[in-house]
């Protein structure tokens, strides 16, 4: 008699393959699902972020001590040109588009974006444009080496005859076209596909900021595309659009910065929206001054197209009092946002999960960058530090502090919604502290370097200049900053496969907007049922219906003459949640 041993089952069996090999790649190439395209934007842009960060690491290694270590002057020029191009044009905007593609339709209750195929087309324009820009490294003359601002006459065929410069121009025209098409899509989606009850002033702050950003894209990016087309015409067809003899050098600066300064807010506003979604959730409070935040966003957008020439003080070709005044003025709506975020946390029951840590890190870093920006708005100070490392430090405090810290905050916040799994909190805190310490160690000392007169874009300096100690500290900080990406990459890889499963619609417990009213991850068309939308917090009202009337009563108690409850809104919410839990328990006992 033969004994049959039962076949052992795997402790964690993998799902059976139902599709032939290669079908996943085919689906990625042909997909029009906004959620899949959003994930593709996020992965692609983060890959380019790592490439740009590696370039920064090479530059800081070269500058750690005097003398040329392993880079030539030409290679150094290529690195800082491509580093700036990648970080500002091929990472910052696309990563915002990644979040917007996934989250924005969910937040307004839409099944998809307005033009799904146009959405896919915009993504592939971005991918191929980025590859064309990077392809300059494999040409005989190397990549573009005239700086990411591409000032003429450095970009002329005489001074930059290599193919790398042409690839830079062509790649940015293509990726810029993808950005413009994406903006058209987002505007149409917000205007036409909002769910019933989702009025403009019930939309989440992130959706509002993406709408305003998309309008700015339509104003700024066509200007840049036209300038790039004129540059290509000069290089290949003998044009004189940017001929220095006819004032073309200053014309390029006007066109570039008319695009470039709105671009700073194009890459900032979406991330302002991300942290505006995170602060209320982890403060257990409604957002403080919702309409104030919206009008501050509109004010920033309007003023951003009036301040471009503060990058041109040293040219002597702009009206200094006007542009200085407007540059000071744009700090006002930005300051309103800072007070709103602080007011949201004020007297709240703040918990320091990783998304909140990165949001607070964003707040601190952006505040530093904003203060140095106010200094640079003054022409006398700008004349002293222009083209020095003071400007480099200010720029990184504004952009890294805004984009990268808020990107990490958004990934940790929405990762369970995107994948259905939670990221590891212990690794997340390691990631935050290494990023925070590494960043400030790298760029804080560069303010002193610039004030002492070290010019930017120099591959070498003399021991007698007195820059060695501060450069060494900055380079050590850059290595810490580079290593900080390792726990994040490992956390994402591990949690995507083995992370704690998010079994509820809102794993954070206090989500406000509609994406927390559907499953993790959402179904193909996002919602099986859309809750009633009666305020800007529909998901919170869905999960805590017993709190709706009480919150509205408390919000207007000061207007009716009744005695106001002096407790913080977070305490009122916590009491209501406890009441709901207690009532549920008593019903179970019955």
N, C-alpha and C positions, 0 to 999 in steps of 0.2 A: 504494500500500500504506500503510495507516494503522498508525503505531506506537502501541502501548498502553503508557502509563507506569503501573507498579504504584502502587496507592493507598498513600500513606504511612501508617504506623501511628504513633499517638501514643506518646511516650516513656513516659508513665504513663497508660494508658487508664483511664477511669472505668468501673465496672461498668454493664452495661445495666440500664435500669429495667424490672423485671419486674412492678411493681405500679402501679396507677393513682395519680395524684396525690391526696394527702390520706389515703392509706391508712396512712402512718406515724403521723399524728396520731390516727387511729382506733385504731391498735394501742396507742399510749401511753395512751389513755383507757380502753381495755378490758383491758389486760394484767393478768395475775396472776403473771407470772414474777418471782421475788424479785430477780433480778439487775437487771431493767429498773426495778423499783420502787426498788431501792437507788440506782441512778443518778439517778432522778427526785428522790428525797429529797436527794441530794447537790447537784444543780444548783439545785433550788428553794431550799434552805437557804442556799447560797452567794450566790444572788441577793439574798435578804433580808439576808444579812451585808453585802453591798455597800451596800444601802439604809441599814442601821443605821450603817455606817461613814461614809456621806455626812452623816448627821445629826450624828455626832460631829465631823466636820470643820467643819460650820457652827457648832457650839457653841464649838469651840476658836478659830475665827476671830473670833467675837464677843468672846471673853475675852482675846484677844491683848493688847489695850490697854484702858485704862479708858474708860468711856463706852459708850453704845449705838451700835453701828455700823450694823447693818442689820436686827436682829431686835428685836421688841418683847418685853416681859416675858411676854406670853401665848404668843407663838410659841416662845420659849425653853422655857417650861414644857412645851409640846406636844412639843418635840424631845427633851428628856431623858426624858420619859415613854415615848415611842415607841421611843427608842433602847434603853432598858433592857428594854422588853417584847420587842422584836425579838431582841436579842442573847441574852437568857437563855431565853425561852420559844419563840421561833419560829426560832432558829438553832441553839442549843447542843444541845438534845435531838434535833431532827430530823436534824442532821448525824451524830450518833451512831447514830441509827436507819438512816441511809443506809449507813454502814459495816456495821452489824449485818445489815441485809437482804442485802447482797451477800456478806459474808464468813462470817457465822456458820454458815449451812447448809453451806458448803464445809468449814469447819473441823471439823465433826462428821460429815462424810460423808453428809449428807442430800441428797435430790434437790430439795427445796424447803422452804419453811416449812410448818408444820402446817396453817395455814388461809390458803391463797393469796388467796381472795376477801376475807376479812376484812382481810388485809394491804393490798390495794388500797383497800378502803373507809377504812381508817385514814389512808392517804396523802391521799385526797381530802378527808377531814374536816380534815386539817391545812392543805391548800391553801386551802379555802374559809374556814376559820377565820382564816387569816392575811390573806386579802383583806378579810374583814369588819373586822378590826382596823385595817388600813391605810385602809379606806374612810372613816374618821373625818376624814381630811384634806380630803375633798371636801364635807363637810357645812358649812352656814353658820357654825356655831360652832367649827369646827375639831376636831381629834382630842382624845383624852383628855389632860388637862393636870394630873393630880393626882399624878404620880410613879408609877413602875412598881410600887411597893409598895402604892399605892391606899389609904393610910391614911384612915380615917373621922375626922371628918365631911367631909373634902374631897370624898369621893365621893358625898355626899348630893345629892338632887335640888335642894336649896337652893343649894349651893355649886358644883355642876357640872350645870347644867340642860341642857347640850347633848346632841345625839344621839351625838356622838363617844364619850362615856362609855358609853352603852348598847351601841354597836357594840364597844367594847373588851371589855365583859363578855361579850357573846354570842360574839364571835370566840374568846375564850380558853376558854369552855366547850366550843365545838366542837373546837378544836385539842387541848384537854386530853382530850376523849373519844377522839380518834384516838390520843393517846399511851397511854392506858390499854389500848385494844384492841391496840396494837402490843406492849405488855408481856405481855399474855395470850398472844399468838402466840409470842413469843420463849421464854417459859417452857415452853409446851407443846412447842415444837420441840426444845428442849434435853432435856427429860425423855423424850420419846417417839420421837425420830427419830435418835438417835445410831447410828452404824454399829457392827457387831459388833466388840468389842474396845475401843470408845471408852468406857471407864469414866469416872466423874466426875473422878478424879484423873489421867486422861490427857488431859482436855480442855485446849485452849490457854487461856492466861491471859485473852485477850480474850473468849473465850466465857464463861468463869467470871464476868468482870466484867459482861458484859451480862446474865447470869442474875441476879446480885445487884442490878444496876441495875433490872431489870424488877420484882423483888420490891419494891424501894423505891418505884417508880412506883405500884404498887398500894396502897401505904400512904399516899403523900403526895398524889397528884393528886386522889383523890376528896375529900379534905379541902378542897383549894382549890376544886374544882368546887362543893362544898356552900356554901362561903363566898361564891362569886360568885353562886350562886342566891339566897342570903339578901340579898346586896346589891341584886340586881335586884328582889327582893320589896319591899325598903325603898323603892326609887326609884319603883316603879310602882303598888304596892298599899297604900301607907301603913303598911308594917310598921315595927317598932321593934327589929329584930334587932341593929342596930349603932347604936342611939341613944346618943349620949354621955351622956345623963342617967341611963342605966341601966348604965353601964360598957361600952357597945358599942364604944367606941374601943379599949379594951384587949383586948376579946374578938376584934376583927378582927386585932390584932397577934398574938395567940396563934394564931389559926387560920392566918393568912398565914405566920408563921414556922415553925409546925409543918409546913407544906408547904415553906417557903422554904429551911430549912437542909438537910433531906434533898435538896432540889432541887440544892443546890450539889454534893453528892456524886453525885447522879443524872447531872449533866453532867460530873463529873470522872472517875468510875470507868471509863466506856468508853474514855476517852483515856489513863488509866493502862494499860489493857489494850493499846492500840495501841502505846505506846512499849515495853511489855513484850514485844511481838512483834518490835520493831525492834532493840533493844539486843543480843539474842543473835546475830542474823543478821550484824550488822556488827562484832561483837566476836569472831566465830568461836568461840563458846563456848555451852554450854547456859545457860539462865537460872539465875542463882544463887538458891538457896532457893525452888524452885517452890512447895512447900507453904507456906512462910512467906508468900509473896505472897498465896496463896489465903486463908489465915487472917487476914492483915492486911486483906484486902478485906472479909471477913465482920465483922471487928472494927469497921472504919470504918462499915459499914452499920448495925450494931447501935447504935453510939454516936451516929450522926448524928441519931437520933430523940430524943436526950436533951439536946441542946444548943441547941434553938431559941431559948430565952429570953436567950441572950447578946446578941441584937440588941435587947433590951428593958431593959438595965441602967438606963438613964436614966429609965425610967417609975417606978421605985420599987415596982413591983408584983410583983417576982420575988425568989426566994431567991438572993442573990448568991453565997454560998459554994458551994452545990451546982452551979449552972450554970458558975461559974468553974472548979471542979475538973473537971467533965466536959469543958469546952472545952480545958483543958490535957491531959486524958487522951486525947482523940481525936488529938492530935499524935503519940502513941506508934506506933500502927499505920501512920500516914502516914510517920513516920520510918523504920520498918522497910522500907517500899517504897523509899525513897530509898537506903538502904544496900544493898538487893538490886540495884537498878539499877547502883549504883557497883561493887558486887561482881561483877556480870556483866561490866563493862568491865575490871575489874582483871586485869592480866597477859594481857589478850586481844590479839589481832591486830586492833586497831581500825582501820577505814578510814572516812574521812569523806565518804561519799556524802551527797547532799542529805537523804535520810530520817534519817540519823544526826545530821547537823548540827541539824535541827529538833528531834530528840529531846533532844540535849544542850542546845539553847536552852530547851526545855521544862523540863529539869531545873534549870537555873540560875534561870529566872524563877519557877518554882513554889517553889523553895527560899526566894527572897526573900519571896514572898507568904506562905509558911508561917511564916516568922520573925515577920513583922509580925502575923500572925494570933495567934501566941502572946502578943504584946504586948497585943493587943486583948482577949484572954481575961481580962486583969486588970482588974477594975472601976475602980480609980483611974485607970489610963491611959485606959480607955474613956471615963470621964466627961470627961476633958480633950479628947479628939479626936473625940468622937461628932459626927456630922453635919458633919464637916469634910472637906477634900480628902485627909486621911490615910486615911480609910475608903475614899474613891474609889480612891486609889492601891493600897491593899491588895486591894480587890475585883478590880481589873483585873489585878494581878499574879497572883492566884490563878486567875481565870477566863480571861483572855486567855492567860496563860502556859500554862494547861492545855489549853484548848479549841482555840485558834487554832494555836498551835505544833504541837500533836499532830495537829490536822486536816491541816495542811500535810504533816507527816511521813507520815501515813497515805495521803494522796493520792499523794505521790511513791513510797511503798513499794508500794502496790497498784495504781497506774495501769497497769503492764504486765499485771497479772492481769485488770483490768477491760476494757482496750481492746486488748490485744495489742501495744502499742507503748510504748517507753520515753520518758520525759520528758527534755528537754535538761538535762544536768548543769550547763553553764555558766550558763544562765539560772536554774537552780535555786539556785546559789550566790549569784548577784546578788540573787535573791528573799530568801534567808535573811538576808544581811547587812543589806539595807535594812530588813527587818522587825525584826530584832534591835536595830539601832541606833535606828530610829524609835520602837520601843516603849519602850525604856528612857529615851530622851530625853524622851518624852512624860510618862511616869508616875513616874519616879524623883524628879523635882523636886517632884511633888505631895505627897510625904511632908513636905517642908519647908513647903510652902504650908499644909497642914493643921496642922502643929505651930505655925505662926505665927498660926493662927486664921482662915484663909479658909474660910467656910462653903460647903458644896456647894449646888448648885441655885440659885445667884445668877447673874443675867444681867449684873451690872455690879458694879464696885467703884470706890473713889476712888483717885486718884493718891497721896494721902497715906497709904494703907493699906500701901504697901510691897510689894505683890504683883506689880507690873508685870513686873519682870525674869524672875521664875520663870514667870509665865504666858506670856510671850513665848517662852521656851525650850520650854515644853511645847507651845505651838501650832506652832512650827517642827518639833518632833519628830512631831506629828500629821500634818503635811503629808508628811513623809518616809514615815511609816507608810502614809498613803493611797496615795502613789506606788508603794509596794512591791507593791501588788496587780497593777500593770500587767505586770511580767515574768511573773507567775504566770499571768494570764489569757492572755497571748500564748503562753506555753509550752504550756498545755493545748490551745489552739486549734491551734497549729502541729503539736504532736506527735500529736494525735489524727488528723490527716490525713497527715502526712509524717514522723512520728517513726520511729526505728529499730525494726524489727519484732522482737518477742520470740519467738524461734524455739524456745525450750525451755520446759519446764514451770516451771522455777525460774531466772529470769534473774539473780537475785542470787547463786545458787550455794550458799547455806547455809541455805535455808528449812527450818523445822522442822515446821510444821503442815500439815494435809492440803490446804489450798488450793494448795500448791506441788507437789502430786502429780497435778494435772490441767492441761489445756492453757490457754494464754493467748489469748483468753478461754475460759472453760469451755464445754462443750456445753450443750444445753438442760437436761438433767437432771444436769449437773455432772460426773459421772464415767462413764467407760466401764469402769473397773476400779478397785476400792478396794484399796490395799495392806494388808498385815497391820499391825495396830495393836498394838504391844507396849510402847509407852512414850508419853510426851507429845511425842515427836519422830518421828512416822511418816514424814514426807517426807524428813527427813535420812537415816533408816535405809534408805529405799527407794533413794536416790541414792548412798549410800555403804555398801553392805551389808557390805563387808570391815571396816568400822569398828565394827560392832555389838558383837561379842564383846569386842574390845579395850577399847572404852569402858566396858563393864560391868565388865570385870576391873579396870581402873584405878579405877573408882568405888568398888570394895569392897576394894582391895588393902590398905588400912590395917587392915581387920577380920580378915584371914586370917593376919597375922603376917609376910607377905612384905615385902620392902623396897619402900617406896612410891616411885613415880616423882615426883620433885619438880618436873617441868616443868608448866607451865600446861596446862589442857585444850585451849586454842587451839593450842598447839604440838603436842600429841598428834594433834589433828584434822588439822592441816596436814601432819604426817608421814604420816598415814594416807591423805590425799588424794593426796600425792605417790607413795606406794606403789601406790595403785590406778592412777594414771596411768602409772607405770613398768611395772606388770604388763601393762596394756593395750597399751602400746607394744611390749613384748617378744612378746606373742602375735601382734600384727600382723606383726612381723618374721618369725616362724616361718611 
